[in-house]
Amino acid sequence: MIIGVTFNRINYFGLKSQITFFFLVTVSTFAYSQKNIRSIKFNPVCNSAPVELDKKYAYKTDSIEISALKFYISNIRFYQHTKLVDEVIKKHHLVNIENAQSLIVNHSNKKNKKFNRLVFCIGVDSTTNVSGALGGDLDPTNSMYWTWQSGYINFKLEGVSKVCPSGKNQFTFHIGGYQYPHNTLQQIDLQINNPQKIIIEINILQLLNQLKLDESYEIMSPNAKAVEMAKKIKAIFSAAK
């Protein structure tokens, strides 16, 4: 009887040690995997305030309200000076202000290589556009696809301002186009000072302040105005310090 008790105690403590070891390994593995997850947060703002739908923001002598904001981020790459060290496998990401999860792009940093530049594109490249409507983030149900001829909308911004002489004072900018001379795809190249906390700010008010909404308040097809607008959009992306 005593031997049996001793044997059971040995098994008990042995099992307990195994469980403890397994727990420590699991926690360590999770901590390591978390450490090697690189996150990029896209943060739309009106000056320093986060963009909220249907909230009033001061605009020149009046105010504006944002009712829709969506855009494609593609081909995310990490550079150490001029050397490419890593890239996000998923090619296209639809950022939608209505979906908080879409504002963050996670990437497994298994190589753990240092980088100081982040390069990506705003929009969908011509090769993908000529492939026709696709699924996932590129699914036409996301309301970011025109037709096979016009392709994808790279950047969509809609809202309301009393300065707009349009019906219901609405402004509508659907910026896209992949064929020459109306290719609106824009490449962004940002210096990253804090690789552990990558926040990309998109200053919507900075963009709107460059426009005369009382004169130009609608772009809804690939044309020269869309190309000009795309260049202005490129300028409102910056890396937070």
C-alpha beads as a LAMMPS data file, in Angstrom:
LAMMPS data file: protein, C-alpha beads

241 atoms
240 bonds

1 atom types
1 bond types

-500.0 500.0 xlo xhi
-500.0 500.0 ylo yhi
-500.0 500.0 zlo zhi

Masses

1 110.0

Atoms # bond

1 1 1 0.000 0.000 0.000
2 1 1 2.813 2.361 0.898
3 1 1 4.622 1.463 -2.332
4 1 1 1.452 2.209 -4.306
5 1 1 1.108 5.641 -2.718
6 1 1 4.753 6.412 -3.393
7 1 1 4.348 5.357 -7.045
8 1 1 1.235 7.516 -7.466
9 1 1 3.015 10.496 -5.932
10 1 1 5.914 10.049 -8.343
11 1 1 3.475 9.903 -11.288
12 1 1 1.621 12.946 -9.965
13 1 1 4.707 15.086 -9.604
14 1 1 6.046 13.826 -12.928
15 1 1 2.809 14.749 -14.667
16 1 1 2.759 18.101 -12.902
17 1 1 6.295 18.834 -14.130
18 1 1 5.310 17.931 -17.688
19 1 1 2.285 20.225 -17.554
20 1 1 4.394 23.068 -16.163
21 1 1 7.029 22.546 -18.851
22 1 1 4.370 22.456 -21.595
23 1 1 2.803 25.654 -20.239
24 1 1 6.142 27.478 -20.155
25 1 1 7.002 26.367 -23.683
26 1 1 3.565 27.467 -24.937
27 1 1 3.840 30.878 -23.278
28 1 1 7.385 31.337 -24.579
29 1 1 6.362 30.359 -28.099
30 1 1 3.387 32.747 -27.994
31 1 1 5.579 35.567 -26.682
32 1 1 8.143 34.880 -29.398
33 1 1 5.488 34.791 -32.120
34 1 1 3.970 38.030 -30.832
35 1 1 7.402 39.641 -30.810
36 1 1 7.852 38.628 -34.443
37 1 1 4.529 40.034 -35.632
38 1 1 5.081 43.318 -37.422
39 1 1 1.965 45.548 -37.432
40 1 1 1.271 48.519 -39.657
41 1 1 -1.603 50.742 -38.625
42 1 1 -3.249 53.097 -41.116
43 1 1 -4.676 56.044 -39.239
44 1 1 -6.961 58.432 -41.192
45 1 1 -7.083 61.816 -39.459
46 1 1 -8.471 65.293 -39.902
47 1 1 -5.374 67.174 -38.807
48 1 1 -4.673 65.395 -35.496
49 1 1 -8.189 64.045 -34.804
50 1 1 -9.109 60.498 -35.926
51 1 1 -11.647 60.438 -38.751
52 1 1 -15.144 59.478 -37.604
53 1 1 -17.979 59.055 -40.060
54 1 1 -20.636 61.774 -40.117
55 1 1 -18.751 63.925 -37.606
56 1 1 -18.361 67.620 -38.376
57 1 1 -14.844 68.991 -38.930
58 1 1 -13.950 72.619 -39.507
59 1 1 -13.299 73.280 -43.199
60 1 1 -12.311 76.757 -44.337
61 1 1 -15.334 78.985 -43.535
62 1 1 -17.711 76.074 -42.942
63 1 1 -17.494 72.370 -42.051
64 1 1 -17.307 68.941 -43.658
65 1 1 -18.578 65.468 -42.824
66 1 1 -16.975 62.253 -44.101
67 1 1 -19.508 59.571 -45.071
68 1 1 -17.176 57.059 -46.797
69 1 1 -13.431 56.445 -46.918
70 1 1 -11.871 53.368 -48.550
71 1 1 -8.577 52.780 -50.336
72 1 1 -6.298 49.992 -51.509
73 1 1 -2.789 49.484 -50.124
74 1 1 -0.645 47.090 -52.153
75 1 1 2.887 45.658 -52.469
76 1 1 4.097 46.483 -48.950
77 1 1 7.901 46.161 -48.754
78 1 1 10.532 46.771 -46.091
79 1 1 13.944 48.223 -46.934
80 1 1 17.150 48.800 -45.025
81 1 1 18.373 51.845 -46.941
82 1 1 18.289 50.574 -50.559
83 1 1 18.211 46.838 -49.797
84 1 1 14.898 44.956 -49.836
85 1 1 14.799 42.868 -46.637
86 1 1 11.183 41.717 -46.368
87 1 1 7.699 42.040 -47.859
88 1 1 4.087 41.306 -46.980
89 1 1 2.922 38.174 -48.787
90 1 1 -0.677 39.335 -49.244
91 1 1 -0.536 41.778 -52.131
92 1 1 -3.686 43.889 -51.741
93 1 1 -5.338 45.274 -48.609
94 1 1 -8.623 47.167 -48.617
95 1 1 -8.599 49.790 -45.877
96 1 1 -12.136 50.795 -44.906
97 1 1 -12.844 53.350 -42.181
98 1 1 -15.993 51.366 -41.288
99 1 1 -13.948 48.256 -40.486
100 1 1 -11.447 48.799 -37.651
101 1 1 -9.662 45.508 -38.388
102 1 1 -8.889 46.629 -41.943
103 1 1 -6.830 49.553 -40.593
104 1 1 -4.139 47.159 -39.347
105 1 1 -1.921 44.976 -41.525
106 1 1 -0.062 42.236 -39.638
107 1 1 3.025 40.557 -41.033
108 1 1 5.071 37.688 -39.631
109 1 1 8.621 38.978 -39.199
110 1 1 10.345 35.584 -39.059
111 1 1 13.633 36.860 -40.467
112 1 1 13.694 39.659 -37.878
113 1 1 15.708 41.892 -40.198
114 1 1 16.213 45.578 -39.514
115 1 1 14.602 48.139 -41.807
116 1 1 14.271 51.922 -41.998
117 1 1 12.038 52.390 -45.051
118 1 1 8.490 51.298 -45.807
119 1 1 7.428 51.265 -49.462
120 1 1 3.900 50.547 -50.719
121 1 1 1.392 51.607 -53.357
122 1 1 -1.972 53.292 -53.130
123 1 1 -4.173 51.391 -55.520
124 1 1 -4.268 48.302 -57.702
125 1 1 -1.615 47.659 -60.361
126 1 1 -2.406 47.249 -64.059
127 1 1 -1.647 43.502 -64.108
128 1 1 -4.298 42.858 -61.457
129 1 1 -6.745 45.189 -63.179
130 1 1 -6.576 43.313 -66.475
131 1 1 -7.176 40.055 -64.597
132 1 1 -10.801 41.088 -64.082
133 1 1 -12.781 41.184 -60.863
134 1 1 -11.277 38.940 -58.174
135 1 1 -12.237 37.762 -54.657
136 1 1 -11.303 38.700 -51.085
137 1 1 -10.350 42.352 -50.672
138 1 1 -10.683 42.687 -54.464
139 1 1 -14.236 41.344 -54.535
140 1 1 -16.618 43.676 -56.458
141 1 1 -19.079 43.457 -53.550
142 1 1 -16.746 45.841 -51.698
143 1 1 -18.000 48.581 -54.042
144 1 1 -14.453 49.366 -55.221
145 1 1 -14.730 48.029 -58.773
146 1 1 -16.099 49.814 -61.824
147 1 1 -15.950 47.527 -64.876
148 1 1 -13.373 45.363 -66.659
149 1 1 -12.539 48.402 -68.816
150 1 1 -12.104 50.977 -66.020
151 1 1 -10.885 48.541 -63.353
152 1 1 -10.669 49.180 -59.623
153 1 1 -11.238 52.346 -57.604
154 1 1 -7.956 53.023 -55.808
155 1 1 -9.239 55.646 -53.386
156 1 1 -12.816 56.531 -52.464
157 1 1 -13.780 59.601 -50.435
158 1 1 -17.344 60.830 -49.985
159 1 1 -18.867 63.430 -47.717
160 1 1 -20.960 66.545 -47.263
161 1 1 -20.138 70.232 -47.133
162 1 1 -22.424 73.226 -47.525
163 1 1 -19.884 74.832 -49.843
164 1 1 -20.698 72.151 -52.458
165 1 1 -23.378 73.336 -54.904
166 1 1 -24.266 69.698 -55.697
167 1 1 -27.464 67.954 -54.703
168 1 1 -27.561 67.487 -50.918
169 1 1 -24.170 69.305 -50.793
170 1 1 -22.303 66.054 -51.426
171 1 1 -18.749 65.633 -52.704
172 1 1 -17.721 62.343 -54.326
173 1 1 -14.190 61.348 -55.288
174 1 1 -13.703 57.871 -56.769
175 1 1 -10.094 57.889 -57.921
176 1 1 -8.939 55.099 -60.206
177 1 1 -7.571 54.270 -63.629
178 1 1 -4.726 52.021 -64.742
179 1 1 -4.290 52.768 -68.460
180 1 1 -1.986 55.420 -69.892
181 1 1 -2.271 58.372 -69.636
182 1 1 -4.697 58.014 -66.707
183 1 1 -2.807 55.608 -64.462
184 1 1 -3.530 56.784 -60.904
185 1 1 -1.445 54.185 -59.016
186 1 1 0.889 55.985 -56.584
187 1 1 3.973 54.646 -54.782
188 1 1 4.749 55.827 -51.249
189 1 1 8.266 55.683 -49.780
190 1 1 8.446 56.557 -46.074
191 1 1 11.322 56.791 -43.631
192 1 1 10.562 54.710 -40.527
193 1 1 12.176 55.860 -37.271
194 1 1 10.365 53.441 -34.962
195 1 1 10.088 49.958 -36.556
196 1 1 8.342 48.615 -33.420
197 1 1 5.392 50.965 -33.856
198 1 1 4.524 51.713 -37.469
199 1 1 1.661 54.189 -37.775
200 1 1 0.840 55.684 -41.160
201 1 1 -1.289 58.827 -40.931
202 1 1 -3.573 59.903 -43.781
203 1 1 -4.566 63.546 -43.330
204 1 1 -7.904 63.884 -45.106
205 1 1 -8.360 67.527 -44.185
206 1 1 -4.974 68.323 -45.730
207 1 1 -6.313 66.912 -48.984
208 1 1 -9.634 68.746 -48.847
209 1 1 -7.936 72.042 -48.009
210 1 1 -6.187 71.852 -51.381
211 1 1 -9.501 71.590 -53.217
212 1 1 -12.150 74.098 -54.136
213 1 1 -15.264 72.124 -53.309
214 1 1 -17.460 74.953 -54.569
215 1 1 -16.015 74.332 -58.054
216 1 1 -14.773 70.735 -58.169
217 1 1 -16.648 68.256 -56.014
218 1 1 -16.954 65.113 -58.141
219 1 1 -14.536 62.740 -59.896
220 1 1 -15.965 59.346 -60.799
221 1 1 -13.956 58.028 -63.753
222 1 1 -10.339 57.739 -64.971
223 1 1 -9.306 61.106 -66.409
224 1 1 -6.742 63.897 -66.069
225 1 1 -8.434 65.262 -62.944
226 1 1 -8.205 61.820 -61.317
227 1 1 -4.440 61.699 -61.993
228 1 1 -4.022 65.161 -60.472
229 1 1 -6.087 64.125 -57.437
230 1 1 -4.063 60.913 -57.024
231 1 1 -0.865 62.962 -56.713
232 1 1 -2.482 65.080 -54.001
233 1 1 -3.577 61.908 -52.180
234 1 1 -0.001 60.609 -52.218
235 1 1 1.156 63.713 -50.342
236 1 1 -1.187 63.174 -47.353
237 1 1 0.445 59.866 -46.283
238 1 1 3.136 60.193 -43.616
239 1 1 4.836 58.062 -40.974
240 1 1 4.001 59.137 -37.422
241 1 1 7.099 59.752 -35.293

Bonds

1 1 1 2
2 1 2 3
3 1 3 4
4 1 4 5
5 1 5 6
6 1 6 7
7 1 7 8
8 1 8 9
9 1 9 10
10 1 10 11
11 1 11 12
12 1 12 13
13 1 13 14
14 1 14 15
15 1 15 16
16 1 16 17
17 1 17 18
18 1 18 19
19 1 19 20
20 1 20 21
21 1 21 22
22 1 22 23
23 1 23 24
24 1 24 25
25 1 25 26
26 1 26 27
27 1 27 28
28 1 28 29
29 1 29 30
30 1 30 31
31 1 31 32
32 1 32 33
33 1 33 34
34 1 34 35
35 1 35 36
36 1 36 37
37 1 37 38
38 1 38 39
39 1 39 40
40 1 40 41
41 1 41 42
42 1 42 43
43 1 43 44
44 1 44 45
45 1 45 46
46 1 46 47
47 1 47 48
48 1 48 49
49 1 49 50
50 1 50 51
51 1 51 52
52 1 52 53
53 1 53 54
54 1 54 55
55 1 55 56
56 1 56 57
57 1 57 58
58 1 58 59
59 1 59 60
60 1 60 61
61 1 61 62
62 1 62 63
63 1 63 64
64 1 64 65
65 1 65 66
66 1 66 67
67 1 67 68
68 1 68 69
69 1 69 70
70 1 70 71
71 1 71 72
72 1 72 73
73 1 73 74
74 1 74 75
75 1 75 76
76 1 76 77
77 1 77 78
78 1 78 79
79 1 79 80
80 1 80 81
81 1 81 82
82 1 82 83
83 1 83 84
84 1 84 85
85 1 85 86
86 1 86 87
87 1 87 88
88 1 88 89
89 1 89 90
90 1 90 91
91 1 91 92
92 1 92 93
93 1 93 94
94 1 94 95
95 1 95 96
96 1 96 97
97 1 97 98
98 1 98 99
99 1 99 100
100 1 100 101
101 1 101 102
102 1 102 103
103 1 103 104
104 1 104 105
105 1 105 106
106 1 106 107
107 1 107 108
108 1 108 109
109 1 109 110
110 1 110 111
111 1 111 112
112 1 112 113
113 1 113 114
114 1 114 115
115 1 115 116
116 1 116 117
117 1 117 118
118 1 118 119
119 1 119 120
120 1 120 121
121 1 121 122
122 1 122 123
123 1 123 124
124 1 124 125
125 1 125 126
126 1 126 127
127 1 127 128
128 1 128 129
129 1 129 130
130 1 130 131
131 1 131 132
132 1 132 133
133 1 133 134
134 1 134 135
135 1 135 136
136 1 136 137
137 1 137 138
138 1 138 139
139 1 139 140
140 1 140 141
141 1 141 142
142 1 142 143
143 1 143 144
144 1 144 145
145 1 145 146
146 1 146 147
147 1 147 148
148 1 148 149
149 1 149 150
150 1 150 151
151 1 151 152
152 1 152 153
153 1 153 154
154 1 154 155
155 1 155 156
156 1 156 157
157 1 157 158
158 1 158 159
159 1 159 160
160 1 160 161
161 1 161 162
162 1 162 163
163 1 163 164
164 1 164 165
165 1 165 166
166 1 166 167
167 1 167 168
168 1 168 169
169 1 169 170
170 1 170 171
171 1 171 172
172 1 172 173
173 1 173 174
174 1 174 175
175 1 175 176
176 1 176 177
177 1 177 178
178 1 178 179
179 1 179 180
180 1 180 181
181 1 181 182
182 1 182 183
183 1 183 184
184 1 184 185
185 1 185 186
186 1 186 187
187 1 187 188
188 1 188 189
189 1 189 190
190 1 190 191
191 1 191 192
192 1 192 193
193 1 193 194
194 1 194 195
195 1 195 196
196 1 196 197
197 1 197 198
198 1 198 199
199 1 199 200
200 1 200 201
201 1 201 202
202 1 202 203
203 1 203 204
204 1 204 205
205 1 205 206
206 1 206 207
207 1 207 208
208 1 208 209
209 1 209 210
210 1 210 211
211 1 211 212
212 1 212 213
213 1 213 214
214 1 214 215
215 1 215 216
216 1 216 217
217 1 217 218
218 1 218 219
219 1 219 220
220 1 220 221
221 1 221 222
222 1 222 223
223 1 223 224
224 1 224 225
225 1 225 226
226 1 226 227
227 1 227 228
228 1 228 229
229 1 229 230
230 1 230 231
231 1 231 232
232 1 232 233
233 1 233 234
234 1 234 235
235 1 235 236
236 1 236 237
237 1 237 238
238 1 238 239
239 1 239 240
240 1 240 241
